[in-house]
Amino acid sequence: MVAIEPVPDGEEEDITIGQDLFYISEKALAGIKEKLSSGKKEEDIKPFLVKVLDPDLVPDGEMMVPVDMRGVGKEFDSIEDMVAELGVVGTAEAIVKAREYFEANKDEEPEDERPKPMTAAEWKEAMSGEGMESELDLEDDEEEEGEEEDDEGDAEEPPTKKAKN
């Protein structure tokens, strides 16, 4: 069982910061659970784990469910690192623990604020949007900086500034 450290005073404001969420295929999770309960053979578990390692292989209509990787008991940079250290069976067991940890809602987060299952298509869109959003933010920042530099060198000011002169 994973020991849970108490949250120090003053750090309760945004519990979601503490979550380490990851979305996995619901069918892959069910397959992993089934194979773990019927013998824990690496060759039986591996096809399901492939969908966890590469979510792009999950068909768009398939449901993705959130898991909280804090339930694993150790922090890993990626699922690949987990497989390298724990092996296929150990990683499968860790993923099941992560789902159980999420379902246990140890942070007592209100149900309507908890991450919800979504289709693989929705998840892929959210992931691409997340990456695009941060790239767009960077581009906007660069453009603003460039505009500021241009304004300094130009003799002409924007119309709103001319009205103040």
N, C-alpha and C positions, 0 to 999 in steps of 0.2 A: 504494500500500500504506500502511496506517495504521501509524504509529510507536507502539510501546508503551513507555511510561515504566516504568522499574523501580520496584518497590514499595519504599519506604523501610523500613529495619529497624523492627520493632515494629508494623507495620501489616498483617502477614500473618495475624493471628489470624482475622479474619472476612472472607474474600475476597468473599463474596456481597454485602457492602456496596458493593463497587466495581461490581457488575453493574448494568446499566441495562436490565432485562428488559421486554419488551413481547410480548404474545401476538397472533399474527395467524392468519387462516384459512389452513390448509394448501393448500386449493384456490386461494385468491387468490394465494398465494406461487407455486404451480406455474404458474398462468396468467400471472403477471408474468414469471417466468423464461422461459416459452415465447414471450411477446410480445417480450421484450427480445432474444431470440436470433433472432427473425424480422423485425426491422426497426425496433424502437423507436418505433412510432407512438403518439403520445399518445392518440388516440381508441381504439386497441386496448387500451391499458393501463388507461385510466381506469375501466372497469367493475370491474376487479379491485381497483384502489386504493380504490374506494368502500367495499368490504368492510373494508379496513384502516382507513379513516377512521371508519367507523361499524360496529364489531363487533356491534352489536345486529341488524344485517341478516344476520348469519351464522346459518344454520339450526342449531338446538340440537344436532343429531346430527353436525354437521361438526366435524372436528378442528381445534384451535388449536395452533400450535407456538410455542415461545419463540424470540425473537430478542434478541440483545444489542446494544443501540443504540450501544454504544461502538465497534462496527465501522463506524459511519457516518463517524467521524473528526471530527465536530463535534457539540456538544451543542445540541439543540433542545428547546423547551418542549413541543412537541406535533407530531404528524404534520402538522397543518394548517400550522404554522410552516415545517415542512420543505418542504411543497408550495409555499408562498409564496416561499421562497428558491430551492429547487432545481428547481421545476417538476415536472410529472407524471413524466416519464422519469427525471429525476435522483433523485426520491424513490423510484421503483421500484428503481432501481439501488442506492440506499442501503439499502433494506429487504433486498435480496438479500445485500448485504455484511454487514448485521447478522446475518442467519441464518448465513452462512458463519463469521462471527466466533464466534457461539455454538457452532456445530458443531466449530470448531477447538479449543475448550476451552483457551484460552491460559492460564487460571488453574490448569490441571491439577486441576480439581475432581474428586473421585471420582464415578464414573458414577452410583452409587446416591444421591448427594446433589444431583445436578443437577436443575433444573426439567424436568418431563416434559410431553409433549403432553397435552392434555385436550380433551374435547368442548366445544363452545361453551356448552352448558348448564352444565357444570361451571365453566367460566370465568366465566360470568355470575353464577352462584351465589357463587363466590369473591369476585368484585368487589362484589356487593351485600352479602355478609357482611362484607367488609373495611370498607366504608363504615358498615354497621350497627354493627360492633364498636366502631369509634372513637366513634360517636354514643352507644352504650350506655355506654362508658367515661366520656364527658363527663357523661351523665345521672347515673351512679353517683356521680361526684365531686361534682356539685351536690347530690344527695340527702344525701350524707355531710356536706357542709358545712352544709346546712340542718338536719340532725339535731343536729349539734354546737351550732348556735346555739340550737335548741329546748331542748337539755339545760341550757344555761347559764341560761335564763330560768325553767325549771321547778323547783318545790320538790321534786317527786317524783323519786327516782332509780331506775334500773333495779334489779330484785331482786338481782343479783349485787353491786351496790355497797352495798345496804342490809345485806347479810350481813356486810360488813366493819366497819360502824359499831359 
